[in-house]
Amino acid sequence: MSTNSNPIEEKDLHAYVDGQLDAQRREEVEEWLASNPEDAQRAKDYQQQNQAMHALFDPVLTEPVSKTLSESVSEVLVSNSEQQSVQGLSNKIPLLRFAAMIGFMFFGGIIGYAIRDLAPVTDTAHSMASMPRQATIAHLVYTPEVLHPVEVTAEQETHLSKWLSKRLGTDLHVPHLSPLGFSLMGGRLLPGEDGPAAQFMYENAQGKRLTLYVTSVEENANETAFQYDQQNDVSVFYWVDGPLGYVLSGEIDKQGLLEAAKEVYRMINL
């Protein structure tokens, strides 16, 4: 075990995973992880999360900037610096592209929620296509959490159900997956693409976690059968039932996830 007087903290694990430690501190962290398997597993989970997030978002950074956005950026820069040359402006576009893409990803959910009453409702096909991606991102962000995986714990299930039902504007039942060995941990409120969304989290005896993402869909949306998708190591089954869309996500085999999806469907239709 490391004899260093500076203890290894959560921030050190994140800095280690992100490659931000100097050589000495990295060696101290690696020595600590070698004798602390729980922290070693957490660091491994963080690494897998980073890899999955890169796989999801890196392609966005290579997308070409739209003509409208490019022209808008150019106009702002020219108006703020009349002496700037056209050549100077063109040299800044790659940096602006990167900043714009990162900004849009970070603020997209917040802005989408804030203007939900002003924006037109997307069609069912678009909503169905975006639900798995939104759910996968939320799954990857929160399932590695040790101290705060949920916002409201299962001990406050009644409050959780009422709170999320009010925010989503419909009666929301909390499914239980205990027959399949997964216990409810709790849930949280999330920003969805067109309004608020809910996430419920479950865990089995082996520490595997499932998340159920629930969001409102178009008023006249038709019910759909289970559809399967896989992004990186996360498998999802998603469907529409009444006014809500559901996405069940987990890093388990397809058949096991299907059984869990069937149990969710049974529970919400009791």
C-alpha positions in Angstrom: 0.0 0.0 0.0 1.2 3.5 -0.7 2.9 5.3 2.2 2.1 8.7 0.7 0.5 11.0 3.3 -1.8 12.4 0.6 -4.7 10.0 0.5 -6.3 8.8 -2.8 -9.6 10.6 -3.3 -12.4 10.4 -5.8 -10.9 13.3 -7.7 -7.7 11.3 -8.1 -9.5 8.4 -9.7 -11.2 10.7 -12.2 -7.8 12.5 -12.9 -6.2 9.1 -13.3 -8.8 7.9 -15.8 -8.6 11.2 -17.7 -4.7 11.0 -17.9 -4.3 14.2 -15.9 -1.9 13.1 -13.2 1.8 13.6 -13.1 4.1 10.6 -13.1 4.5 10.4 -9.3 0.9 10.8 -8.5 -0.1 8.3 -11.2 2.3 5.8 -9.7 0.7 6.3 -6.2 -2.8 5.8 -7.6 -1.8 2.7 -9.4 -0.2 1.3 -6.2 -3.4 2.1 -4.4 -5.6 0.4 -7.0 -3.5 -2.7 -6.9 -4.4 -3.2 -3.2 -8.0 -1.8 -3.3 -10.1 -3.9 -5.7 -13.3 -1.8 -5.2 -11.6 1.4 -6.3 -9.9 -0.5 -9.1 -13.3 -1.6 -10.4 -14.6 1.9 -10.1 -11.7 3.3 -12.1 -12.3 0.6 -14.8 -16.0 1.6 -14.9 -15.1 5.2 -15.4 -12.7 4.2 -18.2 -15.5 2.2 -19.9 -17.9 5.2 -19.5 -15.4 7.5 -21.2 -14.9 5.1 -24.1 -18.6 4.8 -24.6 -19.2 8.5 -24.5 -16.4 9.1 -27.0 -17.9 6.5 -29.3 -21.3 8.3 -29.0 -20.1 11.9 -29.4 -16.8 11.9 -31.4 -18.6 11.4 -34.7 -20.6 14.7 -34.1 -17.3 16.6 -34.0 -16.5 15.6 -37.5 -19.9 16.7 -38.9 -19.6 19.8 -41.3 -20.8 23.1 -40.0 -24.0 24.1 -41.7 -23.9 27.1 -44.0 -26.4 29.0 -41.8 -24.2 28.5 -38.7 -21.0 29.4 -40.5 -22.6 32.6 -41.9 -24.0 33.6 -38.5 -20.6 33.1 -36.8 -18.9 35.1 -39.5 -21.4 38.0 -39.1 -20.8 38.1 -35.3 -17.0 38.1 -35.6 -17.0 40.8 -38.3 -19.4 43.0 -36.4 -17.2 42.7 -33.3 -13.9 43.3 -35.1 -14.3 45.4 -38.3 -10.5 45.2 -38.8 -10.4 41.4 -39.0 -9.5 40.1 -42.4 -11.4 37.4 -44.3 -8.3 35.2 -44.0 -8.2 35.6 -40.3 -11.8 34.6 -40.1 -11.3 31.4 -42.0 -8.5 30.4 -39.7 -10.9 30.5 -36.8 -13.6 28.4 -38.2 -12.2 25.0 -37.1 -12.0 26.2 -33.5 -15.5 27.6 -33.7 -16.8 24.3 -35.1 -15.4 22.4 -32.1 -16.7 25.0 -29.6 -20.1 25.1 -31.3 -20.5 21.3 -31.3 -19.5 21.0 -27.7 -21.8 23.8 -26.7 -24.7 22.3 -28.5 -24.3 18.9 -26.9 -24.0 20.4 -23.4 -26.9 22.9 -23.6 -29.1 20.9 -26.0 -31.1 19.2 -23.3 -31.5 22.3 -21.2 -32.5 24.5 -24.1 -34.9 21.9 -25.5 -36.6 21.7 -22.1 -36.8 25.5 -21.6 -38.4 26.1 -25.0 -40.6 23.0 -25.1 -43.8 25.1 -25.2 -42.5 27.1 -28.1 -41.0 24.3 -30.3 -43.2 22.2 -32.6 -43.7 18.6 -31.4 -41.5 16.2 -33.3 -43.1 13.3 -35.1 -43.2 9.8 -33.7 -40.5 8.4 -35.9 -38.0 11.1 -34.8 -39.0 10.6 -31.1 -38.6 6.8 -31.3 -35.2 7.2 -33.0 -33.8 9.6 -30.4 -35.1 7.8 -27.3 -32.5 5.0 -27.2 -29.6 7.5 -27.6 -31.0 9.8 -24.8 -31.5 6.8 -22.6 -28.1 5.3 -23.3 -26.3 8.6 -22.4 -28.2 8.8 -19.1 -27.4 5.1 -18.4 -23.7 5.7 -19.0 -23.6 8.8 -16.9 -25.4 7.5 -13.8 -24.8 3.8 -13.5 -21.1 4.1 -12.5 -22.1 6.4 -9.6 -21.4 4.9 -6.2 -22.6 7.6 -3.8 -25.4 9.3 -5.8 -26.7 6.9 -8.5 -30.3 8.1 -7.9 -31.8 11.4 -6.8 -34.6 9.8 -4.8 -34.1 6.4 -3.2 -36.5 3.4 -3.2 -37.3 4.1 0.4 -39.2 7.1 -0.8 -41.0 5.4 -3.7 -44.4 7.0 -3.1 -42.9 10.4 -3.2 -40.8 9.5 -6.2 -43.8 8.3 -8.1 -45.9 11.4 -7.3 -43.1 13.8 -8.1 -42.2 12.3 -11.5 -45.9 11.9 -12.4 -46.4 15.6 -11.8 -43.3 16.6 -13.8 -44.2 14.3 -16.8 -47.9 15.3 -16.6 -49.3 11.7 -16.5 -49.8 9.0 -14.0 -46.4 7.2 -13.7 -46.1 3.7 -12.1 -42.8 2.5 -10.8 -42.2 -1.0 -12.1 -40.5 -3.6 -9.9 -38.1 -6.2 -11.3 -37.5 -8.2 -8.1 -38.9 -11.4 -9.8 -35.8 -11.2 -12.1 -33.4 -10.5 -9.3 -33.2 -6.7 -9.8 -34.1 -4.4 -6.8 -35.3 -0.8 -7.3 -32.6 1.6 -6.2 -34.6 4.8 -6.9 -34.9 7.3 -9.6 -34.3 10.8 -10.9 -35.6 13.6 -13.1 -33.8 14.2 -16.4 -34.1 16.7 -19.2 -35.4 14.9 -22.3 -35.4 16.1 -25.9 -38.9 17.6 -25.8 -39.5 17.9 -22.1 -38.8 16.2 -18.8 -37.9 12.5 -18.5 -37.6 10.1 -15.7 -35.0 7.4 -15.0 -35.4 4.5 -12.6 -32.4 2.4 -11.7 -32.2 -1.3 -10.6 -29.4 -3.5 -9.4 -28.9 -7.2 -8.9 -26.8 -9.2 -6.4 -23.8 -9.1 -8.8 -23.9 -5.3 -9.0 -25.3 -5.2 -12.6 -27.6 -2.2 -13.1 -30.5 -1.6 -15.4 -32.1 1.8 -16.1 -35.6 2.5 -17.3 -36.0 5.8 -19.1 -39.5 7.2 -19.5 -40.6 10.2 -21.4 -43.8 11.7 -22.9 -44.4 11.1 -26.6 -46.6 12.7 -29.2 -50.3 12.8 -28.1 -51.5 10.7 -31.1 -48.5 8.3 -31.2 -49.3 4.7 -31.9 -48.3 2.0 -29.5 -45.3 0.0 -30.7 -43.8 -3.4 -30.2 -40.5 -3.9 -28.5 -37.6 -2.7 -30.6 -33.9 -3.7 -29.9 -30.8 -1.6 -30.3 -27.2 -1.7 -29.0 -24.8 1.1 -28.6 -21.3 0.1 -27.5 -21.8 -2.4 -24.7 -25.3 -1.1 -23.7 -28.3 -3.0 -25.0 -31.7 -1.4 -25.0 -35.3 -2.4 -25.7 -37.7 0.5 -26.4 -41.4 0.9 -27.1 -44.3 3.3 -26.8 -47.3 2.6 -24.6 -50.0 5.2 -24.4 -48.7 8.7 -23.7 -45.2 7.5 -22.7 -42.1 6.1 -24.4 -40.0 3.6 -22.5 -36.3 2.5 -22.9 -34.8 -0.2 -20.8 -31.0 -0.2 -20.9 -28.4 -2.5 -19.5 -25.1 -4.3 -20.0 -26.6 -7.8 -19.9 -27.5 -10.3 -22.6 -30.3 -9.6 -25.0 -32.6 -12.4 -23.7 -32.2 -11.3 -20.1 -33.0 -7.7 -21.0 -36.0 -8.8 -23.1 -37.4 -10.7 -20.0 -36.9 -7.5 -18.0 -38.7 -5.4 -20.6 -41.6 -7.8 -20.6 -41.8 -7.5 -16.8 -41.8 -3.7 -17.0 -44.6 -3.8 -19.6 -46.6 -6.2 -17.4 -46.2 -4.0 -14.4 -47.2 -0.7 -16.0 -50.3 -2.3 -17.4 -51.6 -3.9 -14.2 
